[in-house]
């Protein structure tokens, strides 16, 4: 019984030691880790913007990259959720809203890591240079690329660029005001 | 101009050709609903009515009808708001509230909250809330907004399913979780959106995922324990489909061994769709459950030759064992995303001088079918909206006669295919009034352009293969609310709406019918002539299902969830960009103006007479 008691005392002392133990290892203000991590926030504590990512977009945003990216966008079923930029299951990509950032590195991170609200992670599924090509195409959708390297013509059916609200064969009737028509038949 | 009209010309030629070959004659391949039906009180048996609302359609026969008549055609104009409740959600609300033991239960869209409201107290304060905490990644495999269509009450429990694939029973008194069973897997694209339906001591749920190459199934769980009792797939070998010696389909096209395999190219049935995300009816006398099956995957029909059994059809199954008893395929080798999952109203109707046990199905492909529910024989199939994709149903073979001119083929854009993919009517259920004998149909008036594109299967990503653009059909109105005479197969009256009418309908013995519009109006009409009795503007568009119940004070209340969304309202909830007309599988184009009329946000509205 006495032995047990002694062990308990020693154990509790040891635990106490651990509790008081402090680590000074990871407190350097000069953090060198992961310089290529993508920054997600516009808030920079200490008024000091974090160093820019050194990760390179290995393929420049050329017309070729965009065209390749457009094909891959279809092949990897990106178009199944984002359609041709208008969105559906996933958010639109042709507008000016960027939930997770519009920098090439941000978009690449979105594709590779996924996002918690439904964006799947394609890490290990798409070759790196192809990811960059998809990035280029995605950026072209919202006009972030110069016009001369954006696709001049889309591969999908020419559905027109403005919403068409009528059946081509049946013109729309006048629908006055906000009200629906009252026309019993 | 020439180009624009050429398809019509081809189409007329072809239609003429087809009608020449067919035993059924068609003056035009563009079909319109026949008008001039009559009211005829229903003579069949009615389910008992205790003033509660304990399951999705109130009764097993899917009438969505209440025998209460306090609110009638003379006083409906006096309806006033009784209380409201915010759901704290922003996605589309499609569920019917449940009312049991003076408590109202609200099931929301993602994240699938369940609220209990105490109807005995002023303002119906919240008794408890249950949060199932579904994983947010499930949102990435939900085809058409993040809806939930409701649940059922059984033996002290509220039972429903979550988007991320769980069937859950929650204690109706205190909100604690009684059981939780994982039935779906989001990593193969499975979600659950349908209203869990209790049948006797079991609860039935099925999976969604027709746009993700998900193999469809329906599962029966023990409603007390959550243990799986039977599971039936809708593609694959007979043993998986629970097809055995008792299976007796009416038509030859549905007879044969392992059609769920042989009507596909090798292995395609494994990713072939046929999901169960709609409505289940139950006939207690026959002990049969009826459920539809969804579209085959992918949408691109050229990638899946064959009839693609058992997709886009209807099964009658033994309620205890799940064994298939008969099956009928509405749309063999579906080419337009015509899911076959709509409601089936079980009626005993006089047809050709005899009372027949029938099942009435307003189907997505544009026909109201009347089937003998004991055999699966099609007694009639009548257009209830504008149809160009097919020319009718051959009653000898049971087969839908397709308009070859509007068949999607690679490299060709098909124009003017009506109805569009959401059909003349989608999931949003109709109501039947025994008093008028009429069916009240909230529905669509949509057509589409379609181009098939090749798609590859990647598990957990969309598997569609079509660029679609939808737009309102003839007249330019996107939606219609109509009354239908199921005996004479004619439309009695209809009212157009700017947008698809994506809400359910409710019929009452006071001869008042209710429904909501996507721009937020909750409307009461006279069941007889359809004239408007009352309307109330809710905060968001309405795609929910109205219900009515008897409050603890003996008064009749009417409840509706307001909160736009669903496939039709994805443009609002998803903030979609309509410069891309293919957004939201092409639906965004048809409802492009909706964001000018309404905004997202969920709220319960309950009304009563002063």
Interface residues (C-beta under 8 A of the other chain):
Chain A: X74 X75 X76 X77 X80 X81 X83 X84 X85 X86 X87 X88 X89 X90 X91 X92 X94 X95 X97 X114 X116 X117 X118 X119 X120 X125 X156 X157 X158 X159 X160 X161 X162 X163 X164 X165 X166 X167 X168 X169 X170 X171 X172 X173 X175 X178 X180 X181 X182 X183 X184 X185
Chain B: X4 X8 X35 X136 X137 X138 X139 X140 X141 X142 X143 X211 X413 X415 X416 X418 X447 X449 X451 X453 X455 X456 X458 X460 X461 X462 X463 X464 X467 X469 X471 X472 X473 X474 X475 X476 X477 X491 X493 X494 X495 X496 X497 X498 X517 X519 X521 X529 X530 X531 X532 X570 X574 X575 X576 X577 X578 X579 X580 X581 X582 X583 X584 X585 X588 X589 X590 X592 X593 X597
